[in-house]
Amino acid sequence: MTSPRKTILTGLATFAGGFALWQWGLDVEIGIFVPSKIGVVLMVVGGLEFGYGLYKAYRAKGAEGFRS
């Protein structure tokens, strides 16, 4: 299982990549793919992953309190 910090950083990187595709791919179409729509999907996935990383960090911090 990955650490919460790694999950948070991966989520932020995915969100940033999606934002870049959304921002600069608005009037570009590559075959059947539209970069702006793929960017929105990546931003949603990155946001969910970031939230999951925060959840994992919160749960790990809460579990430490019960160990003592």
Phi, psi and omega in degrees: 000139182278159180285155178300323180298318180293322179294319179296315180294322177294319177298318178295320179294319178295319178298316181295319177296319177295321178296319179296317178296319180293318184290314187255004179246024185292322183248030178242140175224127181245098182062241180263358181265137174245112185305327181293323179288321176296324178297320178296318178297317179295325178293321177294314180297317178297320177295319177295319179294321176298315178297321178294323177296319176296320178298316179297321179294319179295317180294321180293322179291322178292325181290331178295327181293330181277345182283335184276000000 
